Amino acid sequence: VVLGVIAVVTGAAAAVSLTLPKQYRATASVVIDAKPDPVTAMMYGGIGNPAVLATQVDIIRSERVAQKVVRGLRLAENDAVRAQWQQSTGGQGSPEVWLAGTLQRNLDVQPSRESSVITVTYQAPDPRFAAALANAFVKATIETSLELRVDPARQYSSFFEQRAKEAREALEAAQAKVSRFQKDQGILATDERLDVENMRLNELSSQVVALQAISGESSTRERQAQAGSGERMQEVLANPLISGLKGDLSRAEARLKELNQRLGDNHPQVVEARASIGELEKRIAEETRRVTGGVGVTGTINRQREAQLREQLEAQRAKLLRMKAVRDEGAVLVRDVENAQRSYDAVLARLTQSSLESQTTQSNVNLLSAASVPLAHASPRVALNVLVALFVGTLLAVGVAVLLELLDRRVRSPEDLAIALALPVIGVLPQPDGKVTPRVRSRSSMKERLLQPRIGAR
């Protein structure tokens, strides 16, 4: 039975292997480039990022790549292929989708464990067709990777182009607003004009402080003159006319005293001297009043000048505040222009980068080796199949023999009888012409010796 099962299984495997159609396997490989991108200066990620290889494997196995292969080889235009599609699907669906699914079943994609190389293998009955399909899948993968990179860049480019237009319009509007504001306010150099007005304000403040001191001094002399102490004022004391009159008065009083002692009070010369002294005192009083009156006029003038300077100071301060408010408003408009300029520059930079990315013709997937027409078929492998069938047939034959042994319940030993009847064996009688093995003979002799006393007793 064992030999028969082994012979049947091995023969069947050999017969099937010889009758199966030959299959050829063509292999191409691609490498994932990890060098810096010259456009974005970013790393694609290669060996150090397993997700990149896994993603690329999924892209190769995707329906998009398979349909691109179908379109590239124009398989859907083949009449025999369309007939197979009609027979398989009844004319439902798209022949490209059906062909893509059919091609995917014979595709094998294996990434390398320690490098960024991906192996693409295709199996077909025709060796040239297998090589063509493997190379077509690699080409479609490179094109698809480039499309997946370029298409989003084109969308971003269109988006940033619209944003750049809006940012440029906002910048032009902000610049026009600043120009209109400067024209309305008559501003050419805001900071320089503000510095001049600040200097004028400081000068007016200094003049007001100085005039306040002069006006205070004038008010003090005026009050002194009004209080009857005008003859002690500096202006009176420093007046040359009053000083001369006071000198004449002193000489006239000295002469009057001399004449009064010499001639008496009623002498005409004494009377004349008294009249002359009165005239001198009158003139001195008039000159003193005139001088003190001038002090009052000077005080009034100083107070008027002080009031005028204060008005000018307040007007200058108000003007300066208005200029500061205008400058602040202008600064806000200038900042709006600067912000609009920065926004426009940022959007323009992204637009330039996206435009360059959308025009790139290089992908991070490159062809490492193209598939060549295989010279020997990959399957069926008759020798390997026979060896596997021999191993499997041996296991199956042993299993069948064990099963048959378990199903055959004939008694071949005392142990089988004890197991079958569930009773102990008390003796074994050998056949008259049979030979007993030493093990069985010793066991039966021991049992006979055990049974002899009982038989003699009976």
Secondary structure by P-SEA (a helix, b strand, c coil): caaaaaaaaaaaaaaaaaaccbbbbbbbbbbbbccccccccccccccccaaaaaaaaaaaacaaaaaaaaaaacccccaaaaaaaaaaccccccaaaaaaaaaaaabbbbbbccccbbbbbbbcccaaaaaaaaaaaaaaaaaaaaaaaaaaaaaaaaaaaaaaaaaaaaaaaaaaaaaaaaaaaccccaaaaaaaaaaaaaaaaaaaaaaaaaaaaaaaaaaaaaaccccccccccccaaaaaaaaaaaaaaaaaaaaaaccccccaaaaaaaaaaaaaaaaaaaaaaaaaaaaaaaaaaaaaaaaaaaaaaaaaaaaaaaaaaaaaaaaaaaaaaaaaaaaaaaaaaaaaaaaaaaaccccccccccccccccccccccaaaaaaaaaaaaaaaaaaaaaaaaaaccccccaaaaaaacccccccccccccccccaaaaaaaaaaaaaaaaaaaac
